[in-house]
Amino acid sequence: MRSDMYKVIVERPRGWKGGDRTATQLRDDLGGPTHLGMRAGYAGRFLNENLAPLRRYLRSQVGRPWNKVFSEISAGIDRRNTVQQHIHQHIDDYIAINVGTRDGRLVDLGNGGQCNRGFGELGQELYVDPNSGLIRINKAYHAWRHEAVDRREQAQAQLIARRRILNDRTVLLRIEDLWFEVTLAELPAARTIESGCLCRKKVVIERRYDVVLRRKINRYCDSGERERVYGSSDLYAVSKRQLSKRELKAHGLRE
């Protein structure tokens, strides 16, 4: 293991945690309110490690005794250093160290395996053989990237089965096994108005009733749900009308 591995892993600028979206927009608006909380729109920083070298290193050690590999890691990454200690905490993400067998299958006996992956499920790419102590490849490993792709494909298939886009303001939606033509409109953005005699400005965020979601919403709430349903987080459903049998057939929704 290279002696400067900890530098390769941690030498990357820290990132910002996402703050409040509305406050951030108002803070950047030159015509925004005159008073806004000091922390509004901001958040703390988070560690931004480049853990790919650690994963590649562990992957290259397949077949070697884990005790020797861990000794090399400890020699290059000091656990007494706060930042370098954080790297040690990520080792369990790539290799299951405390492994046993249950009903003829490998299980993770560590806390991470039982808390994050279900009851003892072995979810890491590598594991330490409980008999020989050597590093082995988990043949049942399914990378999270593949799982994410599968989820996106399933979500897209479900979306196609329940939505047809006619134009930028009209969509066909299947709601409770019935097809409706839904008219969309743009939600109003936040605006500022004069408040009182002290010439202070107040932020006003207007709400609209969504006939599909069946509740009042604004541009800054439930944006993810509207993105999935309407294809845009800035839109909401103004009206809906059930399609007739002739319209269903014309749109290819019924034979």
Backbone as CSV, one residue per row, in Angstrom:
resi,resn,N_x,N_y,N_z,CA_x,CA_y,CA_z,C_x,C_y,C_z
1,MET,0.853,-1.198,0.000,0.000,0.000,0.000,0.883,1.241,0.000
2,ARG,0.595,2.196,-0.872,1.417,3.400,-0.962,1.338,4.202,0.329
3,SER,2.461,4.819,0.705,2.555,5.497,1.986,1.682,6.754,2.063
4,ASP,1.372,7.351,0.923,0.564,8.569,0.926,-0.889,8.295,0.554
5,MET,-1.356,7.072,0.803,-2.720,6.708,0.433,-3.749,7.625,1.090
6,TYR,-3.519,8.013,2.343,-4.491,8.855,3.031,-4.640,10.214,2.340
7,LYS,-3.548,10.709,1.727,-3.629,11.969,0.996,-4.449,11.791,-0.278
8,VAL,-4.233,10.663,-0.959,-4.977,10.395,-2.190,-6.469,10.312,-1.901
9,ILE,-6.801,9.764,-0.730,-8.203,9.540,-0.401,-8.893,10.814,0.085
10,VAL,-8.238,11.590,0.954,-8.925,12.693,1.619,-8.614,14.057,1.026
11,GLU,-7.615,14.200,0.186,-7.273,15.521,-0.329,-8.239,15.935,-1.434
12,ARG,-9.370,16.432,-1.023,-10.409,16.920,-1.925,-11.196,17.972,-1.160
13,PRO,-11.558,19.093,-1.791,-12.275,20.150,-1.060,-13.565,19.631,-0.452
14,ARG,-13.852,20.085,0.747,-15.099,19.701,1.398,-16.294,20.275,0.639
15,GLY,-17.399,19.537,0.677,-18.610,19.992,0.010,-19.564,20.616,1.005
16,TRP,-20.581,21.279,0.452,-21.608,21.907,1.284,-22.837,21.020,1.361
17,LYS,-23.395,20.907,2.547,-24.698,20.267,2.680,-25.763,21.202,2.117
18,GLY,-26.776,20.620,1.501,-27.832,21.443,0.910,-28.614,22.196,1.968
19,GLY,-28.795,23.488,1.776,-29.578,24.289,2.696,-31.016,24.416,2.234
20,ASP,-31.731,25.330,2.856,-33.130,25.542,2.488,-33.203,26.200,1.121
21,ARG,-33.923,25.570,0.184,-33.953,26.050,-1.196,-34.591,27.429,-1.314
22,THR,-35.700,27.649,-0.603,-36.392,28.924,-0.686,-35.520,30.054,-0.162
23,ALA,-34.898,29.835,1.010,-34.056,30.871,1.597,-32.868,31.186,0.702
24,THR,-32.313,30.174,0.059,-31.186,30.398,-0.838,-31.583,31.274,-2.014
25,GLN,-32.741,31.013,-2.609,-33.207,31.822,-3.724,-33.454,33.265,-3.293
26,LEU,-34.030,33.454,-2.114,-34.303,34.803,-1.629,-33.016,35.544,-1.298
27,ARG,-32.027,34.836,-0.785,-30.754,35.468,-0.461,-30.047,35.938,-1.725
28,ASP,-30.190,35.197,-2.807,-29.545,35.568,-4.063,-30.343,36.603,-4.854
29,ASP,-31.559,36.910,-4.413,-32.423,37.845,-5.122,-32.119,39.266,-4.644
30,LEU,-31.669,40.129,-5.569,-31.325,41.502,-5.196,-32.547,42.265,-4.697
31,GLY,-33.718,41.872,-5.137,-34.928,42.535,-4.679,-35.600,41.799,-3.548
32,GLY,-34.867,40.942,-2.881,-35.432,40.122,-1.818,-35.651,40.888,-0.535
33,PRO,-36.020,40.180,0.539,-36.331,40.827,1.817,-35.104,41.496,2.429
34,THR,-35.347,42.513,3.259,-34.246,43.228,3.910,-33.718,42.478,5.117
35,HIS,-34.509,41.570,5.651,-34.090,40.795,6.814,-34.280,39.307,6.534
36,LEU,-33.229,38.535,6.828,-33.276,37.089,6.650,-32.348,36.476,7.684
37,GLY,-32.762,35.365,8.260,-31.950,34.732,9.295,-30.515,34.475,8.858
38,MET,-29.582,34.565,9.801,-28.164,34.424,9.470,-27.848,33.071,8.857
39,ARG,-28.532,32.019,9.312,-28.244,30.669,8.835,-29.157,30.253,7.699
40,ALA,-30.102,31.092,7.338,-31.075,30.722,6.307,-30.376,30.510,4.969
41,GLY,-30.614,29.365,4.366,-30.029,29.076,3.066,-28.631,28.509,3.124
42,TYR,-28.094,28.337,4.335,-26.744,27.807,4.472,-26.771,26.511,5.277
43,ALA,-25.698,25.795,5.224,-25.562,24.578,6.024,-24.073,24.306,6.206
44,GLY,-23.762,23.261,6.964,-22.364,22.962,7.241,-21.690,22.219,6.106
45,ARG,-20.395,22.043,6.232,-19.631,21.285,5.250,-19.616,19.805,5.630
46,PHE,-19.331,18.953,4.645,-19.200,17.529,4.905,-17.916,17.016,4.256
47,LEU,-17.402,15.903,4.792,-16.193,15.308,4.244,-16.455,14.808,2.827
48,ASN,-15.499,15.017,1.955,-15.678,14.690,0.543,-14.518,13.809,0.088
49,GLU,-14.450,12.607,0.675,-13.328,11.731,0.382,-13.448,11.106,-1.002
50,ASN,-12.294,10.817,-1.573,-12.228,10.050,-2.814,-11.867,8.622,-2.426
51,LEU,-12.883,7.797,-2.229,-12.676,6.454,-1.686,-12.383,5.407,-2.755
52,ALA,-12.383,5.806,-4.018,-12.108,4.846,-5.088,-10.732,4.176,-4.944
53,PRO,-9.658,4.906,-4.561,-8.354,4.228,-4.373,-8.396,3.154,-3.295
54,LEU,-9.145,3.396,-2.217,-9.262,2.387,-1.165,-9.959,1.143,-1.692
55,ARG,-11.028,1.335,-2.459,-11.743,0.191,-3.026,-10.844,-0.591,-3.980
56,ARG,-10.114,0.134,-4.830,-9.229,-0.551,-5.785,-8.125,-1.312,-5.051
57,TYR,-7.609,-0.719,-3.982,-6.559,-1.400,-3.219,-7.085,-2.689,-2.614
58,LEU,-8.242,-2.628,-1.969,-8.806,-3.832,-1.353,-9.113,-4.883,-2.411
59,ARG,-9.602,-4.434,-3.561,-9.920,-5.371,-4.646,-8.663,-6.080,-5.145
60,SER,-7.519,-5.391,-5.111,-6.263,-5.992,-5.584,-5.650,-6.946,-4.575
61,GLN,-6.202,-6.997,-3.364,-5.641,-7.855,-2.316,-6.369,-9.191,-2.191
62,VAL,-7.226,-9.502,-3.144,-7.969,-10.767,-3.098,-6.979,-11.938,-3.065
63,GLY,-7.207,-12.862,-2.116,-6.332,-14.024,-1.974,-5.276,-13.861,-0.903
64,ARG,-5.098,-12.660,-0.389,-4.113,-12.412,0.660,-4.773,-12.492,2.031
65,PRO,-3.996,-12.778,3.082,-4.554,-12.804,4.444,-5.006,-11.403,4.867
66,TRP,-6.184,-11.323,5.435,-6.728,-10.039,5.846,-5.877,-9.387,6.929
67,ASN,-5.315,-10.164,7.839,-4.508,-9.592,8.917,-3.325,-8.799,8.366
68,LYS,-2.670,-9.338,7.343,-1.529,-8.638,6.746,-1.991,-7.378,6.011
69,VAL,-3.097,-7.488,5.296,-3.616,-6.334,4.562,-4.016,-5.230,5.528
70,PHE,-4.669,-5.595,6.617,-5.091,-4.587,7.585,-3.892,-3.932,8.255
71,SER,-2.838,-4.697,8.482,-1.617,-4.128,9.057,-1.018,-3.082,8.131
72,GLU,-1.042,-3.358,6.825,-0.523,-2.390,5.859,-1.382,-1.129,5.825
73,ILE,-2.702,-1.319,5.914,-3.588,-0.161,5.931,-3.336,0.696,7.170
74,SER,-3.206,0.046,8.329,-3.000,0.769,9.580,-1.662,1.489,9.594
75,ALA,-0.677,0.930,8.904,0.636,1.578,8.850,0.600,2.850,8.020
76,GLY,-0.290,2.885,7.012,-0.362,4.049,6.141,-1.430,5.047,6.524
77,ILE,-2.420,4.613,7.323,-3.535,5.487,7.710,-3.645,5.451,9.232
78,ASP,-3.315,6.546,9.872,-3.238,6.641,11.330,-4.632,6.833,11.918
79,ARG,-5.061,5.921,12.759,-6.392,6.002,13.353,-6.475,7.075,14.428
80,ARG,-5.331,7.603,14.868,-5.348,8.669,15.863,-5.680,10.024,15.236
81,ASN,-5.559,10.104,13.928,-5.926,11.318,13.207,-7.413,11.272,12.867
82,THR,-8.132,12.363,13.171,-9.587,12.359,13.007,-10.001,12.066,11.569
83,VAL,-9.373,12.755,10.601,-9.732,12.555,9.203,-9.360,11.161,8.735
84,GLN,-8.158,10.707,9.091,-7.723,9.380,8.656,-8.512,8.283,9.348
85,GLN,-8.964,8.539,10.573,-9.806,7.558,11.259,-11.119,7.367,10.512
86,HIS,-11.595,8.446,9.886,-12.840,8.368,9.123,-12.692,7.393,7.951
87,ILE,-11.495,7.276,7.401,-11.256,6.337,6.301,-11.427,4.912,6.792
88,HIS,-10.928,4.623,8.013,-11.089,3.288,8.585,-12.566,2.914,8.704
89,GLN,-13.398,3.907,8.969,-14.818,3.626,9.133,-15.474,3.205,7.819
90,HIS,-14.825,3.506,6.683,-15.384,3.145,5.381,-14.915,1.766,4.906
91,ILE,-13.997,1.152,5.602,-13.489,-0.149,5.167,-14.615,-1.182,5.133
92,ASP,-15.496,-1.112,6.138,-16.608,-2.067,6.200,-17.569,-1.924,5.033
93,ASP,-17.520,-0.785,4.321,-18.403,-0.607,3.169,-17.990,-1.504,2.007
94,TYR,-16.719,-1.929,1.987,-16.189,-2.682,0.846,-15.845,-4.130,1.167
95,ILE,-15.607,-4.412,2.447,-15.230,-5.785,2.801,-15.886,-6.169,4.116
96,ALA,-16.510,-7.339,4.142,-17.104,-7.876,5.364,-16.014,-8.625,6.119
97,ILE,-15.703,-8.168,7.320,-14.575,-8.724,8.069,-15.017,-9.854,8.990
98,ASN,-16.095,-9.620,9.723,-16.592,-10.623,10.673,-17.681,-11.438,9.986
99,VAL,-17.285,-12.533,9.344,-18.189,-13.331,8.516,-18.385,-14.716,9.116
100,GLY,-19.586,-15.216,9.042,-19.880,-16.565,9.489,-20.774,-17.267,8.480
101,THR,-21.241,-18.442,8.822,-22.150,-19.193,7.954,-23.436,-19.477,8.704
102,ARG,-24.534,-19.432,7.974,-25.838,-19.709,8.567,-26.710,-20.342,7.494
103,ASP,-27.182,-21.528,7.773,-28.007,-22.275,6.814,-27.297,-22.431,5.473
104,GLY,-25.996,-22.642,5.519,-25.226,-22.876,4.309,-24.889,-21.644,3.497
105,ARG,-25.143,-20.435,4.029,-24.811,-19.216,3.297,-23.982,-18.297,4.175
106,LEU,-23.222,-17.411,3.523,-22.378,-16.475,4.243,-23.218,-15.325,4.787
107,VAL,-22.918,-14.921,6.010,-23.623,-13.808,6.628,-22.615,-12.881,7.285
108,ASP,-22.976,-11.602,7.352,-22.142,-10.595,7.989,-22.526,-10.518,9.458
109,LEU,-21.591,-10.865,10.343,-21.870,-10.856,11.771,-21.578,-9.512,12.412
110,GLY,-21.051,-8.570,11.628,-20.741,-7.253,12.158,-21.973,-6.406,12.312
111,ASN,-21.846,-5.297,13.049,-22.988,-4.403,13.280,-23.490,-3.796,11.982
112,GLY,-22.559,-3.419,11.083,-22.959,-2.804,9.826,-23.839,-3.720,9.005
113,GLY,-23.489,-5.013,8.961,-24.274,-5.935,8.166,-25.672,-6.123,8.705
114,GLN,-25.799,-6.187,10.053,-27.105,-6.443,10.637,-27.986,-5.201,10.650
115,CYS,-27.363,-4.002,10.749,-28.157,-2.782,10.855,-28.547,-2.224,9.493
116,ASN,-27.641,-2.329,8.519,-27.862,-1.643,7.255,-28.330,-2.553,6.138
117,ARG,-28.085,-3.840,6.222,-28.395,-4.720,5.102,-29.358,-5.837,5.487
118,GLY,-30.098,-5.637,6.542,-31.012,-6.680,6.947,-30.330,-7.623,7.922
119,PHE,-30.957,-8.752,8.227,-30.475,-9.660,9.259,-29.262,-10.445,8.755
120,GLY,-28.059,-9.872,8.935,-26.829,-10.587,8.626,-26.543,-10.765,7.151
121,GLU,-27.249,-10.096,6.266,-27.018,-10.288,4.840,-25.649,-9.769,4.444
122,LEU,-24.909,-10.561,3.670,-23.572,-10.174,3.225,-23.720,-9.312,1.969
123,GLY,-23.509,-8.007,2.111,-23.753,-7.097,1.007,-22.519,-6.437,0.432
124,GLN,-21.326,-6.701,0.976,-20.115,-6.084,0.454,-19.548,-6.871,-0.721
125,GLU,-18.702,-6.203,-1.490,-18.091,-6.839,-2.657,-17.074,-7.889,-2.254
126,LEU,-16.401,-7.693,-1.119,-15.369,-8.605,-0.635,-15.729,-9.088,0.759
127,TYR,-15.110,-10.192,1.160,-15.289,-10.681,2.521,-14.053,-11.466,2.941
128,VAL,-13.915,-11.614,4.252,-12.814,-12.389,4.810,-13.321,-13.801,5.072
129,ASP,-12.681,-14.773,4.436,-13.084,-16.173,4.583,-12.984,-16.577,6.048
130,PRO,-14.086,-17.025,6.671,-14.047,-17.362,8.105,-13.151,-18.554,8.421
131,ASN,-12.843,-19.371,7.418,-11.995,-20.540,7.655,-10.518,-20.241,7.450
132,SER,-10.169,-19.590,6.354,-8.765,-19.366,6.024,-8.266,-17.979,6.394
133,GLY,-9.182,-17.017,6.572,-8.760,-15.658,6.864,-8.306,-14.889,5.636
134,LEU,-8.510,-15.466,4.452,-8.109,-14.814,3.216,-9.238,-13.946,2.669
135,ILE,-8.867,-12.951,1.888,-9.855,-12.076,1.267,-10.425,-12.764,0.035
136,ARG,-11.752,-12.825,-0.033,-12.423,-13.481,-1.148,-13.413,-12.512,-1.802
137,ILE,-13.806,-12.868,-3.029,-14.825,-12.085,-3.739,-16.196,-12.661,-3.417
138,ASN,-17.117,-11.794,-3.068,-18.494,-12.197,-2.818,-19.204,-12.365,-4.155
139,LYS,-19.409,-13.586,-4.587,-20.002,-13.853,-5.896,-21.471,-13.427,-5.963
140,ALA,-22.087,-13.274,-4.803,-23.495,-12.855,-4.780,-23.638,-11.345,-4.716
141,TYR,-22.527,-10.635,-4.777,-22.562,-9.180,-4.664,-23.241,-8.565,-5.875
142,HIS,-24.135,-7.622,-5.607,-24.827,-6.895,-6.672,-24.613,-5.414,-6.412
143,ALA,-23.819,-4.772,-7.232,-23.427,-3.397,-7.001,-24.645,-2.489,-6.885
144,TRP,-24.546,-1.490,-6.008,-25.672,-0.568,-5.807,-25.974,0.206,-7.081
145,ARG,-24.943,0.388,-7.917,-25.197,1.096,-9.175,-26.156,0.290,-10.050
146,HIS,-25.973,-1.027,-10.087,-26.872,-1.873,-10.864,-28.282,-1.824,-10.280
147,GLU,-28.358,-1.831,-8.955,-29.666,-1.774,-8.315,-30.351,-0.440,-8.631
148,ALA,-29.565,0.639,-8.631,-30.141,1.951,-8.946,-30.651,1.992,-10.378
149,VAL,-29.899,1.386,-11.306,-30.331,1.343,-12.703,-31.620,0.538,-12.826
150,ASP,-31.678,-0.584,-12.122,-32.892,-1.408,-12.154,-34.091,-0.633,-11.625
151,ARG,-33.874,0.106,-10.528,-34.980,0.876,-9.956,-35.455,1.965,-10.915
152,ARG,-34.494,2.631,-11.581,-34.873,3.675,-12.539,-35.642,3.089,-13.713
153,GLU,-35.201,1.913,-14.196,-35.899,1.290,-15.314,-37.307,0.866,-14.913
154,GLN,-37.451,0.331,-13.702,-38.779,-0.058,-13.231,-39.682,1.167,-13.064
155,ALA,-39.105,2.253,-12.508,-39.892,3.473,-12.330,-40.316,4.052,-13.673
156,GLN,-39.408,3.993,-14.668,-39.741,4.505,-15.998,-40.842,3.669,-16.642
157,ALA,-40.764,2.345,-16.477,-41.792,1.468,-17.034,-43.152,1.747,-16.391
158,GLN,-43.150,1.959,-15.073,-44.402,2.276,-14.385,-44.951,3.627,-14.830
159,LEU,-44.018,4.573,-15.062,-44.444,5.898,-15.502,-45.084,5.849,-16.878
160,ILE,-44.484,5.082,-17.790,-45.036,4.940,-19.137,-46.423,4.303,-19.078
161,ALA,-46.603,3.400,-18.123,-47.893,2.707,-18.012,-48.993,3.605,-17.467
162,ARG,-48.638,4.736,-16.853,-49.676,5.570,-16.245,-49.648,7.029,-16.689
163,ARG,-48.772,7.400,-17.647,-48.742,8.794,-18.094,-48.447,8.898,-19.574
164,ARG,-49.175,9.777,-20.267,-48.901,10.151,-21.645,-48.869,11.675,-21.716
165,ILE,-47.834,12.244,-22.311,-47.700,13.694,-22.425,-48.236,14.137,-23.782
166,LEU,-49.271,14.982,-23.772,-49.835,15.511,-25.016,-49.129,16.796,-25.431
167,ASN,-48.919,17.703,-24.482,-48.159,18.926,-24.716,-47.639,19.413,-23.377
168,ASP,-47.038,20.610,-23.349,-46.410,21.081,-22.118,-47.406,21.449,-21.026
169,ARG,-48.704,21.468,-21.339,-49.702,21.800,-20.328,-50.820,20.768,-20.223
170,THR,-50.712,19.673,-20.967,-51.758,18.651,-20.925,-51.121,17.264,-20.896
171,VAL,-51.550,16.442,-19.950,-51.067,15.069,-19.856,-52.247,14.141,-19.628
172,LEU,-52.074,12.893,-20.005,-53.046,11.855,-19.685,-52.489,11.044,-18.524
173,LEU,-53.267,10.907,-17.483,-52.832,10.188,-16.293,-53.816,9.081,-15.948
174,ARG,-53.258,7.931,-15.557,-54.113,6.846,-15.077,-54.192,6.945,-13.564
175,ILE,-55.373,7.205,-13.058,-55.594,7.364,-11.632,-56.619,6.328,-11.187
176,GLU,-56.192,5.403,-10.338,-57.070,4.334,-9.834,-57.722,3.580,-10.991
177,ASP,-56.897,3.191,-11.973,-57.302,2.386,-13.126,-58.216,3.120,-14.107
178,LEU,-58.363,4.424,-13.957,-59.126,5.227,-14.899,-58.208,6.285,-15.512
179,TRP,-58.391,6.555,-16.809,-57.561,7.536,-17.492,-58.251,8.902,-17.512
180,PHE,-57.454,9.946,-17.191,-57.961,11.302,-17.159,-57.079,12.208,-18.024
181,GLU,-57.714,13.195,-18.611,-56.960,14.278,-19.247,-56.781,15.365,-18.204
182,VAL,-55.525,15.694,-17.909,-55.211,16.628,-16.827,-54.598,17.892,-17.416
183,THR,-55.167,19.019,-17.040,-54.647,20.316,-17.464,-53.719,20.865,-16.388
184,LEU,-52.531,21.295,-16.793,-51.509,21.759,-15.865,-51.320,23.266,-15.970
185,ALA,-50.811,23.852,-14.908,-50.465,25.272,-14.888,-49.224,25.441,-14.038
186,GLU,-48.554,26.564,-14.202,-47.304,26.808,-13.472,-47.600,27.406,-12.106
187,LEU,-46.917,26.884,-11.098,-47.080,27.405,-9.750,-46.383,28.756,-9.624
188,PRO,-46.970,29.693,-8.885,-46.332,31.008,-8.724,-45.069,30.910,-7.882
189,ALA,-44.061,31.678,-8.255,-42.810,31.721,-7.497,-42.976,32.629,-6.282
190,ALA,-42.057,32.504,-5.355,-42.095,33.365,-4.173,-41.877,34.818,-4.589
191,ARG,-42.586,35.724,-3.922,-42.418,37.152,-4.210,-42.351,37.918,-2.899
192,THR,-41.829,39.122,-2.967,-41.691,39.952,-1.772,-42.610,41.158,-1.867
193,ILE,-43.183,41.550,-0.738,-44.067,42.708,-0.684,-43.653,43.589,0.486
194,GLU,-44.015,44.859,0.402,-43.749,45.777,1.501,-44.652,45.417,2.680
195,SER,-44.070,45.449,3.875,-44.823,45.060,5.065,-44.722,46.156,6.116
196,GLY,-45.842,46.764,6.459,-45.869,47.768,7.511,-45.299,49.105,7.073
197,CYS,-45.163,49.997,8.035,-44.694,51.349,7.758,-43.187,51.494,7.861
198,LEU,-42.489,50.416,8.205,-41.033,50.478,8.356,-40.318,50.086,7.072
199,CYS,-41.089,49.992,5.999,-40.526,49.647,4.682,-39.810,48.301,4.690
200,ARG,-40.265,47.401,5.523,-39.710,46.049,5.519,-40.419,45.213,4.463
201,LYS,-39.719,44.213,4.004,-40.281,43.338,2.979,-40.631,41.973,3.571
202,LYS,-41.736,41.423,3.102,-42.196,40.117,3.570,-42.286,39.173,2.385
203,VAL,-41.867,37.942,2.622,-41.900,36.922,1.579,-43.286,36.291,1.525
204,VAL,-43.843,36.216,0.332,-45.172,35.613,0.133,-45.029,34.434,-0.819
205,ILE,-45.464,33.273,-0.368,-45.442,32.058,-1.197,-46.882,31.588,-1.348
206,GLU,-47.438,31.774,-2.519,-48.835,31.440,-2.767,-49.022,29.934,-2.967
207,ARG,-50.160,29.444,-2.510,-50.505,28.038,-2.667,-51.636,27.879,-3.674
208,ARG,-51.655,26.698,-4.291,-52.711,26.358,-5.245,-53.223,24.953,-4.923
209,TYR,-54.497,24.717,-5.236,-55.072,23.387,-5.002,-54.801,22.499,-6.205
210,ASP,-54.210,21.332,-5.937,-53.899,20.353,-6.979,-54.998,19.296,-6.990
211,VAL,-55.713,19.180,-8.120,-56.868,18.275,-8.179,-56.455,16.810,-8.253
212,VAL,-55.205,16.525,-8.613,-54.733,15.147,-8.645,-54.190,14.733,-7.281
213,LEU,-53.353,15.582,-6.693,-52.809,15.297,-5.368,-53.826,15.544,-4.265
214,ARG,-54.876,16.322,-4.586,-55.988,16.590,-3.672,-55.536,17.321,-2.408
215,ARG,-54.719,18.340,-2.582,-54.306,19.181,-1.460,-53.704,20.473,-2.003
216,LYS,-53.587,21.459,-1.111,-52.958,22.707,-1.486,-51.435,22.560,-1.420
217,ILE,-50.774,23.093,-2.425,-49.318,22.975,-2.500,-48.745,24.321,-2.944
218,ASN,-47.420,24.447,-2.834,-46.726,25.584,-3.414,-45.509,25.080,-4.172
219,ARG,-44.801,25.991,-4.794,-43.691,25.602,-5.664,-42.570,24.884,-4.900
220,TYR,-42.491,25.109,-3.598,-41.339,24.635,-2.846,-41.638,23.424,-1.966
221,CYS,-42.797,22.830,-2.108,-43.102,21.622,-1.343,-43.473,20.486,-2.301
222,ASP,-43.125,19.270,-1.932,-43.466,18.075,-2.723,-42.994,18.178,-4.169
223,SER,-41.870,18.845,-4.396,-41.393,19.031,-5.772,-41.028,17.701,-6.430
224,GLY,-40.489,16.765,-5.646,-40.119,15.463,-6.203,-41.322,14.689,-6.696
225,GLU,-42.418,14.754,-5.964,-43.636,14.042,-6.363,-44.215,14.633,-7.639
226,ARG,-44.229,15.958,-7.754,-44.746,16.590,-8.966,-43.843,16.315,-10.167
227,GLU,-42.550,16.230,-9.916,-41.611,15.888,-10.995,-41.927,14.520,-11.559
228,ARG,-42.227,13.562,-10.671,-42.540,12.197,-11.113,-43.895,12.128,-11.821
229,VAL,-44.886,12.840,-11.317,-46.241,12.725,-11.855,-46.419,13.544,-13.124
230,TYR,-45.947,14.812,-13.109,-46.210,15.730,-14.214,-45.011,15.953,-15.127
231,GLY,-43.829,15.521,-14.683,-42.633,15.743,-15.483,-41.952,17.058,-15.196
232,SER,-42.500,17.858,-14.273,-41.904,19.133,-13.893,-42.344,19.470,-12.480
233,SER,-41.412,19.944,-11.664,-41.741,20.303,-10.286,-42.421,21.666,-10.186
234,ASP,-42.471,22.424,-11.294,-43.072,23.755,-11.272,-44.544,23.740,-11.669
235,LEU,-45.089,22.568,-11.982,-46.469,22.479,-12.460,-47.383,21.857,-11.411
236,TYR,-48.677,22.147,-11.560,-49.685,21.502,-10.725,-50.930,21.275,-11.572
237,ALA,-51.822,20.394,-11.106,-53.014,20.030,-11.868,-54.153,20.985,-11.551
238,VAL,-54.609,21.686,-12.592,-55.709,22.634,-12.435,-57.052,21.918,-12.547
239,SER,-57.171,21.006,-13.509,-58.436,20.305,-13.721,-58.144,18.937,-14.321
240,LYS,-59.131,18.051,-14.228,-59.008,16.721,-14.824,-60.366,16.292,-15.351
241,ARG,-60.329,15.483,-16.409,-61.559,15.014,-17.051,-61.353,13.574,-17.490
242,GLN,-62.274,12.700,-17.123,-62.144,11.293,-17.492,-62.340,11.107,-18.989
243,LEU,-61.497,10.272,-19.579,-61.560,10.037,-21.017,-62.718,9.108,-21.370
244,SER,-63.294,9.338,-22.516,-64.360,8.470,-23.011,-63.755,7.238,-23.675
245,LYS,-64.602,6.269,-24.006,-64.129,5.065,-24.671,-63.512,5.395,-26.032
246,ARG,-64.098,6.333,-26.731,-63.566,6.721,-28.037,-62.180,7.367,-27.881
247,GLU,-62.024,8.211,-26.870,-60.736,8.866,-26.641,-59.675,7.850,-26.194
248,LEU,-60.079,6.895,-25.392,-59.140,5.849,-24.970,-58.586,5.099,-26.172
249,LYS,-59.473,4.769,-27.092,-59.063,4.048,-28.291,-58.201,4.922,-29.193
250,ALA,-58.540,6.207,-29.285,-57.772,7.115,-30.137,-56.355,7.299,-29.630
251,HIS,-56.174,7.257,-28.317,-54.833,7.417,-27.728,-54.107,6.092,-27.553
252,GLY,-54.698,5.004,-28.018,-54.048,3.709,-27.888,-54.031,3.151,-26.494
253,LEU,-54.977,3.585,-25.679,-55.051,3.125,-24.283,-56.058,2.004,-24.103
254,ARG,-56.752,1.672,-25.207,-57.746,0.591,-25.132,-57.934,0.024,-26.520
255,GLU,-58.018,-1.278,-26.579,-58.194,-1.926,-27.888,-59.672,-1.890,-28.310
